[in-house]
Amino acid sequence: MQKGIIELEEMEFYAYHGCFKEEQVVGNRFMVNIAIKLDVEIPSHSDNIKDALNYVTVYELTKKEMQQKSHLVEHLTERILNGIHNKFDYVDWVRVKVSKMNPPMGGQMKAVSITMER
């Protein structure tokens, strides 16, 4: 068995998550990073996409969740994490990091992020 980690890095979305009414109307930029640990022995030898984790599906799943409004990034992150585990029951471990860029904090800040894993 050969374990590997597939990472989808800095997926950028414009979405409408937040507790403030303005956030739900104006929106904001979000960055999402996902790491998935799984057995990669078969695809590493077969060189066949049918044997590999389809990370286009992971992206589409993430995009779908990003389009559904949430008040909290914790709620959004949990939905993405659950979606991946539900779709790919053979993965060993998933880590999802969601960052809200330039959050409305009353001061200059690059991002606020939450990372969840299971």
C-alpha positions as CSV (number, residue, x, y, z in Angstrom):
1,M,0.0,0.0,0.0
2,Q,1.4,3.4,-1.0
3,K,-0.2,6.4,0.8
4,G,-0.2,9.8,-0.8
5,I,-1.7,13.2,-0.1
6,I,-3.5,15.0,-3.0
7,E,-3.7,18.8,-2.4
8,L,-6.0,21.3,-4.1
9,E,-4.4,24.6,-3.3
10,E,-5.7,28.1,-3.3
11,M,-9.0,27.6,-5.0
12,E,-10.5,31.0,-5.2
13,F,-14.2,31.8,-5.0
14,Y,-16.3,34.9,-4.7
15,A,-19.1,34.1,-2.2
16,Y,-21.6,35.5,0.2
17,H,-20.8,34.1,3.6
18,G,-20.8,36.0,6.9
19,C,-22.9,37.2,9.8
20,F,-23.3,40.8,8.6
21,K,-26.0,41.6,6.2
22,E,-23.5,43.4,4.0
23,E,-21.4,40.3,3.7
24,Q,-24.4,38.4,2.4
25,V,-25.2,41.1,-0.2
26,V,-21.8,42.4,-1.3
27,G,-19.8,39.2,-0.8
28,N,-16.1,38.6,-0.4
29,R,-13.2,36.5,-1.8
30,F,-12.5,33.2,-0.2
31,M,-9.5,30.8,-0.6
32,V,-10.0,27.1,0.0
33,N,-7.2,24.5,0.4
34,I,-7.9,20.8,0.6
35,A,-5.6,17.9,1.4
36,I,-6.8,14.3,1.0
37,K,-4.8,11.3,2.2
38,L,-5.5,8.0,0.5
39,D,-3.9,4.9,-1.1
40,V,-2.4,5.8,-4.4
41,E,-0.6,2.6,-5.2
42,I,-2.9,1.5,-8.0
43,P,-3.0,4.8,-9.9
44,S,0.7,5.3,-9.4
45,H,1.3,2.1,-11.3
46,S,-1.6,2.0,-13.8
47,D,-1.3,5.6,-15.0
48,N,-5.1,5.4,-15.5
49,I,-7.4,8.3,-14.4
50,K,-10.1,5.7,-13.6
51,D,-7.9,4.4,-10.8
52,A,-7.3,7.8,-9.2
53,L,-9.2,10.2,-7.0
54,N,-11.0,12.6,-9.4
55,Y,-10.0,16.0,-8.1
56,V,-12.2,17.8,-10.6
57,T,-15.1,16.2,-8.6
58,V,-13.6,17.5,-5.4
59,Y,-13.4,21.0,-6.9
60,E,-17.0,20.9,-8.1
61,L,-18.2,19.7,-4.7
62,T,-16.3,22.6,-3.1
63,K,-17.7,25.1,-5.6
64,K,-21.3,23.8,-4.9
65,E,-20.9,24.3,-1.2
66,M,-19.3,27.8,-1.7
67,Q,-22.4,28.8,-3.6
68,Q,-24.7,28.1,-0.6
69,K,-24.6,30.9,1.9
70,S,-23.5,30.3,5.5
71,H,-23.2,32.7,8.4
72,L,-20.1,31.0,9.7
73,V,-17.0,29.7,7.9
74,E,-17.0,26.9,10.4
75,H,-20.4,25.7,9.0
76,L,-19.2,26.0,5.4
77,T,-15.9,24.1,6.1
78,E,-17.8,21.3,7.8
79,R,-20.1,21.0,4.8
80,I,-17.1,20.7,2.4
81,L,-15.5,18.1,4.7
82,N,-18.6,16.0,4.9
83,G,-19.2,16.2,1.2
84,I,-15.7,14.9,0.4
85,H,-16.1,12.0,3.0
86,N,-19.6,11.2,1.7
87,K,-18.4,11.1,-2.0
88,F,-15.1,9.3,-1.5
89,D,-15.6,6.9,1.4
90,Y,-12.2,5.3,0.7
91,V,-10.1,8.3,1.7
92,D,-8.2,8.0,5.0
93,W,-8.1,11.6,6.0
94,V,-9.2,15.1,4.8
95,R,-8.1,18.5,5.8
96,V,-10.1,21.6,4.6
97,K,-8.9,25.2,5.2
98,V,-11.3,28.1,4.3
99,S,-10.0,31.6,4.4
100,K,-12.1,34.8,4.2
101,M,-10.0,37.4,2.5
102,N,-10.0,40.9,3.9
103,P,-12.7,40.3,6.5
104,P,-14.7,43.2,7.9
105,M,-12.8,43.6,11.2
106,G,-12.5,47.4,11.4
107,G,-8.8,47.1,10.5
108,Q,-6.4,45.8,7.9
109,M,-6.1,42.0,7.8
110,K,-5.2,39.6,5.0
111,A,-7.5,36.8,6.0
112,V,-9.3,34.9,8.7
113,S,-9.2,31.1,8.3
114,I,-10.4,27.9,9.8
115,T,-8.9,24.5,9.3
116,M,-10.8,21.3,10.0
117,E,-9.8,17.7,9.5
118,R,-11.1,14.2,9.9
